[in-house]
Every structure is written in C-alpha cells, then in structure tokens.
Amino acid sequence: MSADPRRARIDHRVLEWMRESRWSYGEERFEALALELFAFQFAHCEIYRRYCEGRGQTPEKVETWRQIPAVPTSAFKEVELRCFPAECTEHRFRTSGTSTDVRGTLHLDTLELYEASLLPTFRRFVFPEFLMPEDRAAIRVLAPSNVEQPDSSLSHMFAVVLDALGEPGSDFDVEHGKLQFDRVLTVLVESAASEVPIALCGTAFALVHLIDHMNERGVLIGLPSASRIMETGGFKGRSREVPRNELYAEIKRVLGVPAERIVNQYGMTELGSQFYDSVIRAPSEPRRKLGPPWARVVIVDPETGHEAATGQVGSIVVVDLANTGSVLSLRTGDLGRAVLDGFEVIGREPGAEARGCSIGADEILDLESP
Amino acid sequence: MTPDEIAENFARLRAAGERLKRRPIGEVLDALGAVLDAWRDPRSHWHRDLIERLPAATGFSAPTVAEGLRRALEGWTGDALRKLAIRELGPIEALDTAADRRVSGFETTAVLLAGSLPMPSLLALIAPLAVRSPVLAKCASRDPLTPHLVAQSIAEADDELGRCIRVADFPAADEGCTQALLEADCIWATGSDATIAAVQSQVKPPRRLVADGHRFSIAAVAAPESAAHRADLARRLAVDVALWDQLGCLSPIEVFVADPDPSHAAALGEALALALADAERNWPRGSIDASAAHAIAQQRAEAEVRRAAGRAVAIHLSDSTAWTVIVEDGIAPRPAPLHRFVRVVPVPDREQLLAALEPVGAQLAAVAVEGFGEESERLARALAELGASRVCAPGSLQSPPLDWRHGGRGVLAPLVRFADIEPLR
C-alpha cells in the first residue's frame, strides 16, 4: 500500500473492487474513482500536471473519466511518470524490445494493485470454469521466469499465475533465454497420453519457435480438448512474423488446439490491468477483447481527439484504475475498434500501403538503429 | 488481369517492339516530347483530367494536385527529354548510326509502380519507350488512374507508341500475376524495402532489375539573418513540405538549422508553422486514413510529454491533423508520420549536422540547402558523399529536373544495354 494517505485511500477502494467475487461494471463507481485518481495524479506527478495543463485540462475542468488526458505509452521511454518520491520505488518493469530499442520503464512503489488486478482477470478469461479458489490447472509458461527477468511485467504476471492457479509441477520453460524444447514436448506428449488438459501460456514468438521446432522434427501432438493457449505480444525482432490467423491455424495443426481455445492477451508494461479474448468465456459470441471493471477502453478518433463512432477505427486509449502510482489514462500505440461490450485490436490499418515513396513512421528509426 | 493475359500482353508488346526498334530514335523522342509538352500544358485535357480525377483516386486535394503538377512538370519539356537522352546515351543521331557502339532498349520492360504521386508514373512509362523498349506497367493500388491516362495520352500522340504500352491492374498480393510480370527482360520496380527485396529475390540474371526503394529528403539551413528572410525561407520550405502532402521522397521530413543558438531554430519553426497554415488555405491537405492520423496524434502527444518534462520543445499545430511543426531540442531519431508533419532540429554547426545524417545517408534523396555562403559547395559535396543524389534550394525540392539522377543513377541509362564495338579487321 502506498505511503501517501490520500493515495492509500484510493488504493484501498480499488483493491476492494478487485477482490469482489462478482464483477460489477458500475459506471458511477468507476467515474468517481477515476476522477479522484486523476486529481491525485495531477497534483503529484509534475510532468503529467504540465502535460494536462498544456492541453487545457485540469481536475476542475474534467467532468468525466473519458476526458482525462491520456499519455502515450511511448512516453515511458523518455520520462519517469510516477506519483511518489523516487526513493519509494520498490520495483521497475521495463518494456520489451530488441537490443537497439529504447525501452520504457514503469516505476512502482507497490505491486499490490498489479497482482490484485491480474489474477481475477486471468482466471475469468483463461479459466472461466474455475469456481473455487482452490481450482488449479497444469500450466506451462513459454517465457523466462521472473527470477531470470525481474524487470519483465509479463514474467511477473506468469509467476503470480503459476503460484495461484498452477498445479504442482507447473513451471516456466524458458531458461537462460532458450526455450527448453525437449522439456516442453515431454510435458505436451504426457498431457496428450494421459488426457489431462494443459494450459500453454507465453509470447506469440515463443509459440512460433515451438511450432517451427515441432515442424522440423515432424512432431504432431493432439492435446486434450479442454487444453488452452494464452498468447501475447508481437514478433518484431524475435522470430519470423506470422499473422495471427496463420499462427492459430498452425497451433491447431501441430497441437490440436482450435482457435476457440486460444486466448490472446492485450496488455503492456505500462498498464496494471490486462484484456483478454472472450472466446473461452463466451464461445458463442464474436471474439473481442474484454477486461475487468476497473479498466476501461475508449476508441478515440485520432483526427478529432473525440470518441470514435461505433465500429470506427481509432486509437486505443485505456483508463486503468490499477495504475494509481503512475498515470491512469494511457494512449496505446495501437488502433482498434469497439465490438459490442469490448474491442478488437487491429494494429495498423489493414491492407494499408504506403501512399508515397517517402520513408515514414518507424522506418526511420529502423534505419538509424546500428 | 490474369497471368495468362500478362503473357499474351508481353507477346503483343514484343511484336509491336519489333516495329518500334526500326524507328529512328530521334522520331520517338520527338513523339514522347510532345506527350510531355501536353502533360505540362494546364489547358490540355490530360492535365485537366488528372487534376479532376486524381483526388478521388488518391486522396490528394485538387489544388494540391494542380500546384504539384505545375511545379513538377515545369521543366519536363520535349527539349529536356532530348537533352536527357544525349547526356545519358550520347548524340541522338549517332544512336542509330554509330559504328562503334550499340545502345539497345530491352525487348520488354515491366514497371512496378508504387505510391500515389503521378510524376514517377509518367516518367516510368515514358523512359522505356524513349529507349525503344515496349512497356507493361502495373498500377500502384494507391493510384489506379495515372498510368492509364499516360498510356492513353501516348496512344493519342503516336499510334505506334500506343501499341507499345500496356497497363495491368492486379492486387500486389497476386503472386501469379507478379511472377508473370517479372518475366520481362528489364524490370523497373519501385516500393518499400520489403517490396524491393521480394522482387530482387525473384529476378535472376540475365534479366535487368532497376530498383527504387523508399527514400526521404531534408532541409539544411543556416539561421536566417532577418525576419523577412526567415519568412521567405519558411514559405519556400512550406511549399516543399505541403506539396503531395509530404508523401514523396523529395518531401523534407526534417529541417536542420545549423546555429549555436537554438532560438534561431525555434523562430524558424514558428515561421514555418505560419507558412504551413497558409499552405493549408491554398492547397488543403488531402484525406488520410486512421493509421496516418493515429501516427500524427501519437507523435504530437509524445512531443507534449517532452515539453511537459521541461525539454525545450516547441509545438505548433493545426486544429486538425492537417499540419504539424515540432521544434526539437536534439537530434535523436524520431518517426516521421508524413502528411505535413515536419520537425525543426537545431544543430550547433555544419559538422554536427553531417554527423547526424551519417547513419541515414544511404536513404537520402535530396537536401535543400541555404545560407551557408562560401561553405555551401563544401556542404553540398559532403551531403552527396553521404548519399544524397540531389542538393537544391529550399522551395525547389518539388521541381526536380527531368534528368535528376534519382537514387544516384541515370534515368534512361539503366534501361538499356550498351555495346562497344572496337575496330575490327
């Protein structure tokens, strides 16, 4: 819990919400907490205060949580956005990236909200059939452990998940940066033989490596039907690029897990909460990203800065009450569109081709990387 | 168009090319020169058609197309085409008669077009014909109009040349059609590095590949001495940025201001913002998709954060995403969202300017230079050594001469086979 009494009170109320066994998406409750947290962060994070003032937005002027100025997640690469003194920093999560990328840093004075947010969300969307707190599953994680990568929020998340939801023997399967192919395959083969379902979690590029390895060896495994896969992240600089539909088709072919049992997680280091595909929880409904009640998404028309019309492609802005120590409203680098009560992430405009012959956007950064 | 149809077109083009080869090259150049003259003339129906129809096809505003064409084509005359041929191939008369050399266009040339700017399409269709090579062009998905109009204009001017040109429309993802197109004897491909790499992997010798990857331009100026000079420089830079909505490789994405005092860069940034606002009134920026608007909004917000963190960053922007000027406080590489988004970057001196450009030199197309007095020539040479293939004055970036050696190579020379014939007994 934060040492600042005003923030501790906010933290307490957010934690209460996170610990409720039944989720309620009350708008008034979110509104009140979001506006209070905005006022706190405006007062305690000087960079954020100046940013808001530059946009003519102050707690006196902001009337709804949708008006809270959103900071681009990329800002964490250049500035420290925190609402507590530097000496109170307990933990730093750093964004992933290749060796030449500038990496962003999230400074935290407590992990309590982060952990309290991630578990019920993971459980709800990856293991919706878990009714009792003691329910467990066999889980393998295709990512480095939090011991190996203490600054990875993803590794930390998986460690919490393994601890709370994993059966004995569940573990990480990346060691010293290498995917332990033999070990993973042994576990998967055992799962298929014993018909005990397994949950395979990890980064998309680790799954690509696993599939490539299995293809090279001609290995096909039919995992039990209640098995599932949770994947997250992109590919840049880590493996060959594979469109998600192709990845899912390959997963089905080599592991026997159909797309409706594969959940993509949308999360990032700068966020305390995560969003998941709805497919396991609501298999008969359109695939879309859903999150916990204490984190909301707005699709913003990048041309006007106003909320986009339903179905219109726009910038994904996340307002996350779990971010009490940094900034609650973040503008992600992704495009998306609203779908029913959730959203879908579409990355760049589908099928977009460069309109001219000039180098644009990130290409220039790729050029300048040594 | 199907792969079979592309093969049939090549067969027809080869037959037409046989007749084309027998024509005196001077006659061919005259006919194509007349085509260029027609395109340059604002009263010609081709010129007017393009202004009228290109906005719907590409998203550019009509005033932008009109001004862009006026400036780009002002030097693209029939006379300029002849001079280009002489410079790169030798005296025109000798091309048909010289005993000591042969200059031959390829039996067929395929052109893969990219982007939505019309001038590269015009040049890419005329250049192979100028060396008497029949041409099959694949339209860019962003501009399905210009190649067809150019082909029609050539056919109108010269029936036989018209039979030597075909335009293909098929999606870039159609591998069968692409493969069929790459059966040409010479391939001129334009596009992103990924596109060029994909084409390169499929084109094997003896086929000739001429590749134009994406490039970018910048401006490098010394601090203007007076407010009037600053306003004039800003107005000319704004033309360079605004035309073709900054999407061409000749559009500057950064303006480097070499001066120990960074306030000069800030002042030029302010003037450039006023000039871009003016440009927007005269030549409104065209429509953009959500992805482009998102990139602009993202870069604006990042700059706001840097400013909020106490960095000396100045931000000038339109109410919409129509134009943006960010005055930076350092040379750190940053994304270029294009669509009239320009960064003004202070550098203490010429040496540090060159050091900043060194990592990206190979991708430089052109540099607009002004204000370095006697040092200008040395700077121009250094920029050329870095990789720039054109150094010019601000305000003229969008008016490249017809014989500009884009990418550091010629226009016609890469499209021909030279043979030197030594005295024989």
Chai-1 contact restraints between the chains, C-beta under 6 A:
chainA,res_idxA,chainB,res_idxB,connection_type,confidence,min_distance_angstrom,max_distance_angstrom,comment,restraint_id
A,I47,B,A308,contact,1.0,0.0,6.0,A-B,restraint_1
A,I47,B,A309,contact,1.0,0.0,6.0,A-B,restraint_2
A,R50,B,A308,contact,1.0,0.0,6.0,A-B,restraint_3
A,Y51,B,E304,contact,1.0,0.0,6.0,A-B,restraint_4
A,Y51,B,V305,contact,1.0,0.0,6.0,A-B,restraint_5
A,Y51,B,A308,contact,1.0,0.0,6.0,A-B,restraint_6
A,G54,B,E304,contact,1.0,0.0,6.0,A-B,restraint_7
A,P72,B,Q298,contact,1.0,0.0,6.0,A-B,restraint_8
A,P72,B,A301,contact,1.0,0.0,6.0,A-B,restraint_9
A,P72,B,E302,contact,1.0,0.0,6.0,A-B,restraint_10
A,S74,B,E302,contact,1.0,0.0,6.0,A-B,restraint_11
A,A75,B,V305,contact,1.0,0.0,6.0,A-B,restraint_12
A,V79,B,V305,contact,1.0,0.0,6.0,A-B,restraint_13
A,V79,B,A309,contact,1.0,0.0,6.0,A-B,restraint_14
A,P302,B,A293,contact,1.0,0.0,6.0,A-B,restraint_15
A,P302,B,H294,contact,1.0,0.0,6.0,A-B,restraint_16
A,P302,B,A297,contact,1.0,0.0,6.0,A-B,restraint_17
A,E303,B,A293,contact,1.0,0.0,6.0,A-B,restraint_18
A,E303,B,T321,contact,1.0,0.0,6.0,A-B,restraint_19
A,V313,B,A290,contact,1.0,0.0,6.0,A-B,restraint_20
A,S315,B,H294,contact,1.0,0.0,6.0,A-B,restraint_21
A,L335,B,A290,contact,1.0,0.0,6.0,A-B,restraint_22
A,L335,B,H294,contact,1.0,0.0,6.0,A-B,restraint_23
A,R348,B,S291,contact,1.0,0.0,6.0,A-B,restraint_24
A,E349,B,D289,contact,1.0,0.0,6.0,A-B,restraint_25
A,E349,B,A290,contact,1.0,0.0,6.0,A-B,restraint_26
A,E349,B,S291,contact,1.0,0.0,6.0,A-B,restraint_27
A,A352,B,S291,contact,1.0,0.0,6.0,A-B,restraint_28
A,E353,B,S141,contact,1.0,0.0,6.0,A-B,restraint_29
A,E353,B,R142,contact,1.0,0.0,6.0,A-B,restraint_30
A,A354,B,S192,contact,1.0,0.0,6.0,A-B,restraint_31
A,R355,B,S116,contact,1.0,0.0,6.0,A-B,restraint_32
A,R355,B,R142,contact,1.0,0.0,6.0,A-B,restraint_33
A,R355,B,L247,contact,1.0,0.0,6.0,A-B,restraint_34
A,G356,B,G115,contact,1.0,0.0,6.0,A-B,restraint_35
A,G356,B,L117,contact,1.0,0.0,6.0,A-B,restraint_36
A,G356,B,L247,contact,1.0,0.0,6.0,A-B,restraint_37
A,G356,B,G248,contact,1.0,0.0,6.0,A-B,restraint_38
A,C357,B,G115,contact,1.0,0.0,6.0,A-B,restraint_39
A,C357,B,H214,contact,1.0,0.0,6.0,A-B,restraint_40
A,C357,B,G248,contact,1.0,0.0,6.0,A-B,restraint_41
A,C357,B,C249,contact,1.0,0.0,6.0,A-B,restraint_42
A,S358,B,F216,contact,1.0,0.0,6.0,A-B,restraint_43
A,S358,B,L247,contact,1.0,0.0,6.0,A-B,restraint_44
A,S358,B,G248,contact,1.0,0.0,6.0,A-B,restraint_45
A,S358,B,C249,contact,1.0,0.0,6.0,A-B,restraint_46
A,S358,B,S251,contact,1.0,0.0,6.0,A-B,restraint_47
A,S358,B,L338,contact,1.0,0.0,6.0,A-B,restraint_48
A,I359,B,H214,contact,1.0,0.0,6.0,A-B,restraint_49
A,I359,B,F216,contact,1.0,0.0,6.0,A-B,restraint_50
A,G360,B,A336,contact,1.0,0.0,6.0,A-B,restraint_51
A,G360,B,L338,contact,1.0,0.0,6.0,A-B,restraint_52
A,A361,B,A295,contact,1.0,0.0,6.0,A-B,restraint_53
A,A361,B,P335,contact,1.0,0.0,6.0,A-B,restraint_54
A,D362,B,P335,contact,1.0,0.0,6.0,A-B,restraint_55
A,I364,B,A336,contact,1.0,0.0,6.0,A-B,restraint_56
A,L365,B,P333,contact,1.0,0.0,6.0,A-B,restraint_57
A,L367,B,V360,contact,1.0,0.0,6.0,A-B,restraint_58
A,L367,B,Q363,contact,1.0,0.0,6.0,A-B,restraint_59
A,E368,B,P333,contact,1.0,0.0,6.0,A-B,restraint_60
A,E368,B,P359,contact,1.0,0.0,6.0,A-B,restraint_61
